[in-house]
Every structure is written in C-alpha cells, then in structure tokens.
Amino acid sequence: MKRDAADARGNNDIDIEVVERQTEKGVWSVEVIDHTDGGAIYLTKFHGACSRARATQYAEWLRT
C-alpha cells in the first residue's frame, strides 16, 4: 500500500492514515484505528476523480 506520509498523523488514542489501495490503483482510503475501542479498525474508500484529495479532506475532517 502506498501511504501518504504527510497524512499519517495521529495521537495516542486514534491513528488516521490516507492510503492508496495496493490492489486497486487510483483508489484511496482513510484507515482509522481506535485504540480506545479495543483497536477497532474503520476503513472508508474513495473512488474516481480526485479520490486522493477527497480522502485527505475526509481525514482532516476526522482529526478536528
């Protein structure tokens, strides 16, 4: 998977990363690991035009 290092921020409770799917070229996802909920993992995929930009924008919204 290609990780967007500029978007791989997080804190001690939640990690949020923007990742290009290795098996789906051009598909970007936002992966969230919630350490306060037993390490629950949430994944949202973005397809189509501007998918990387939309995933990045969504990740930034989650961080606020």
PyMOL CGO cylinders between C-alpha atoms (Angstrom):
from pymol import cmd
from pymol.cgo import CYLINDER

trace = [
    CYLINDER, 0.00, 0.00, 0.00, 1.17, 3.49, -0.74, 0.3, 1, 1, 1, 1, 1, 1,
    CYLINDER, 1.17, 3.49, -0.74, 0.90, 5.64, 2.37, 0.3, 1, 1, 1, 1, 1, 1,
    CYLINDER, 0.90, 5.64, 2.37, 0.67, 9.39, 2.12, 0.3, 1, 1, 1, 1, 1, 1,
    CYLINDER, 0.67, 9.39, 2.12, 3.25, 10.27, 4.76, 0.3, 1, 1, 1, 1, 1, 1,
    CYLINDER, 3.25, 10.27, 4.76, 2.02, 13.84, 5.05, 0.3, 1, 1, 1, 1, 1, 1,
    CYLINDER, 2.02, 13.84, 5.05, -1.34, 12.46, 6.16, 0.3, 1, 1, 1, 1, 1, 1,
    CYLINDER, -1.34, 12.46, 6.16, -0.09, 9.76, 8.51, 0.3, 1, 1, 1, 1, 1, 1,
    CYLINDER, -0.09, 9.76, 8.51, -0.70, 11.70, 11.69, 0.3, 1, 1, 1, 1, 1, 1,
    CYLINDER, -0.70, 11.70, 11.69, -2.44, 10.60, 14.82, 0.3, 1, 1, 1, 1, 1, 1,
    CYLINDER, -2.44, 10.60, 14.82, -2.45, 10.68, 18.59, 0.3, 1, 1, 1, 1, 1, 1,
    CYLINDER, -2.45, 10.68, 18.59, -2.29, 8.06, 21.32, 0.3, 1, 1, 1, 1, 1, 1,
    CYLINDER, -2.29, 8.06, 21.32, -5.99, 7.20, 21.07, 0.3, 1, 1, 1, 1, 1, 1,
    CYLINDER, -5.99, 7.20, 21.07, -6.69, 7.21, 17.32, 0.3, 1, 1, 1, 1, 1, 1,
    CYLINDER, -6.69, 7.21, 17.32, -4.42, 6.71, 14.30, 0.3, 1, 1, 1, 1, 1, 1,
    CYLINDER, -4.42, 6.71, 14.30, -5.61, 8.07, 10.95, 0.3, 1, 1, 1, 1, 1, 1,
    CYLINDER, -5.61, 8.07, 10.95, -3.85, 7.36, 7.64, 0.3, 1, 1, 1, 1, 1, 1,
    CYLINDER, -3.85, 7.36, 7.64, -4.59, 8.08, 3.99, 0.3, 1, 1, 1, 1, 1, 1,
    CYLINDER, -4.59, 8.08, 3.99, -3.54, 5.07, 1.88, 0.3, 1, 1, 1, 1, 1, 1,
    CYLINDER, -3.54, 5.07, 1.88, -3.64, 4.19, -1.82, 0.3, 1, 1, 1, 1, 1, 1,
    CYLINDER, -3.64, 4.19, -1.82, -5.01, 0.66, -2.13, 0.3, 1, 1, 1, 1, 1, 1,
    CYLINDER, -5.01, 0.66, -2.13, -2.33, -1.67, -3.46, 0.3, 1, 1, 1, 1, 1, 1,
    CYLINDER, -2.33, -1.67, -3.46, -4.81, -3.94, -5.23, 0.3, 1, 1, 1, 1, 1, 1,
    CYLINDER, -4.81, -3.94, -5.23, -6.99, -1.09, -6.54, 0.3, 1, 1, 1, 1, 1, 1,
    CYLINDER, -6.99, -1.09, -6.54, -4.92, 1.50, -8.40, 0.3, 1, 1, 1, 1, 1, 1,
    CYLINDER, -4.92, 1.50, -8.40, -6.31, 5.01, -8.01, 0.3, 1, 1, 1, 1, 1, 1,
    CYLINDER, -6.31, 5.01, -8.01, -8.48, 4.03, -5.05, 0.3, 1, 1, 1, 1, 1, 1,
    CYLINDER, -8.48, 4.03, -5.05, -7.58, 5.85, -1.84, 0.3, 1, 1, 1, 1, 1, 1,
    CYLINDER, -7.58, 5.85, -1.84, -8.80, 5.02, 1.63, 0.3, 1, 1, 1, 1, 1, 1,
    CYLINDER, -8.80, 5.02, 1.63, -8.82, 6.51, 5.08, 0.3, 1, 1, 1, 1, 1, 1,
    CYLINDER, -8.82, 6.51, 5.08, -7.90, 3.96, 7.73, 0.3, 1, 1, 1, 1, 1, 1,
    CYLINDER, -7.90, 3.96, 7.73, -8.71, 4.70, 11.35, 0.3, 1, 1, 1, 1, 1, 1,
    CYLINDER, -8.71, 4.70, 11.35, -7.53, 2.60, 14.31, 0.3, 1, 1, 1, 1, 1, 1,
    CYLINDER, -7.53, 2.60, 14.31, -9.35, 3.44, 17.53, 0.3, 1, 1, 1, 1, 1, 1,
    CYLINDER, -9.35, 3.44, 17.53, -7.17, 2.30, 20.44, 0.3, 1, 1, 1, 1, 1, 1,
    CYLINDER, -7.17, 2.30, 20.44, -9.85, 3.30, 22.96, 0.3, 1, 1, 1, 1, 1, 1,
    CYLINDER, -9.85, 3.30, 22.96, -12.21, 0.71, 21.42, 0.3, 1, 1, 1, 1, 1, 1,
    CYLINDER, -12.21, 0.71, 21.42, -10.01, -2.36, 21.59, 0.3, 1, 1, 1, 1, 1, 1,
    CYLINDER, -10.01, -2.36, 21.59, -8.15, -1.47, 18.40, 0.3, 1, 1, 1, 1, 1, 1,
    CYLINDER, -8.15, -1.47, 18.40, -11.27, -1.26, 16.21, 0.3, 1, 1, 1, 1, 1, 1,
    CYLINDER, -11.27, -1.26, 16.21, -10.41, -0.53, 12.58, 0.3, 1, 1, 1, 1, 1, 1,
    CYLINDER, -10.41, -0.53, 12.58, -12.57, 1.63, 10.31, 0.3, 1, 1, 1, 1, 1, 1,
    CYLINDER, -12.57, 1.63, 10.31, -11.98, 1.90, 6.55, 0.3, 1, 1, 1, 1, 1, 1,
    CYLINDER, -11.98, 1.90, 6.55, -13.53, 4.33, 4.06, 0.3, 1, 1, 1, 1, 1, 1,
    CYLINDER, -13.53, 4.33, 4.06, -12.68, 4.05, 0.34, 0.3, 1, 1, 1, 1, 1, 1,
    CYLINDER, -12.68, 4.05, 0.34, -12.70, 6.85, -2.23, 0.3, 1, 1, 1, 1, 1, 1,
    CYLINDER, -12.70, 6.85, -2.23, -13.04, 6.04, -5.95, 0.3, 1, 1, 1, 1, 1, 1,
    CYLINDER, -13.04, 6.04, -5.95, -12.91, 8.18, -9.08, 0.3, 1, 1, 1, 1, 1, 1,
    CYLINDER, -12.91, 8.18, -9.08, -11.78, 11.68, -9.85, 0.3, 1, 1, 1, 1, 1, 1,
    CYLINDER, -11.78, 11.68, -9.85, -9.88, 13.44, -7.07, 0.3, 1, 1, 1, 1, 1, 1,
    CYLINDER, -9.88, 13.44, -7.07, -10.11, 10.38, -4.80, 0.3, 1, 1, 1, 1, 1, 1,
    CYLINDER, -10.11, 10.38, -4.80, -6.80, 11.20, -3.08, 0.3, 1, 1, 1, 1, 1, 1,
    CYLINDER, -6.80, 11.20, -3.08, -7.86, 14.79, -2.41, 0.3, 1, 1, 1, 1, 1, 1,
    CYLINDER, -7.86, 14.79, -2.41, -11.26, 13.70, -1.11, 0.3, 1, 1, 1, 1, 1, 1,
    CYLINDER, -11.26, 13.70, -1.11, -9.68, 11.07, 1.16, 0.3, 1, 1, 1, 1, 1, 1,
    CYLINDER, -9.68, 11.07, 1.16, -7.23, 13.65, 2.51, 0.3, 1, 1, 1, 1, 1, 1,
    CYLINDER, -7.23, 13.65, 2.51, -10.03, 16.13, 3.13, 0.3, 1, 1, 1, 1, 1, 1,
    CYLINDER, -10.03, 16.13, 3.13, -12.07, 13.48, 4.96, 0.3, 1, 1, 1, 1, 1, 1,
    CYLINDER, -12.07, 13.48, 4.96, -9.07, 12.52, 7.12, 0.3, 1, 1, 1, 1, 1, 1,
    CYLINDER, -9.07, 12.52, 7.12, -8.52, 16.15, 8.05, 0.3, 1, 1, 1, 1, 1, 1,
    CYLINDER, -8.52, 16.15, 8.05, -12.20, 16.45, 9.00, 0.3, 1, 1, 1, 1, 1, 1,
    CYLINDER, -12.20, 16.45, 9.00, -11.88, 13.37, 11.23, 0.3, 1, 1, 1, 1, 1, 1,
    CYLINDER, -11.88, 13.37, 11.23, -8.90, 14.93, 13.00, 0.3, 1, 1, 1, 1, 1, 1,
    CYLINDER, -8.90, 14.93, 13.00, -10.86, 18.03, 14.03, 0.3, 1, 1, 1, 1, 1, 1,
]
cmd.load_cgo(trace, "trace")
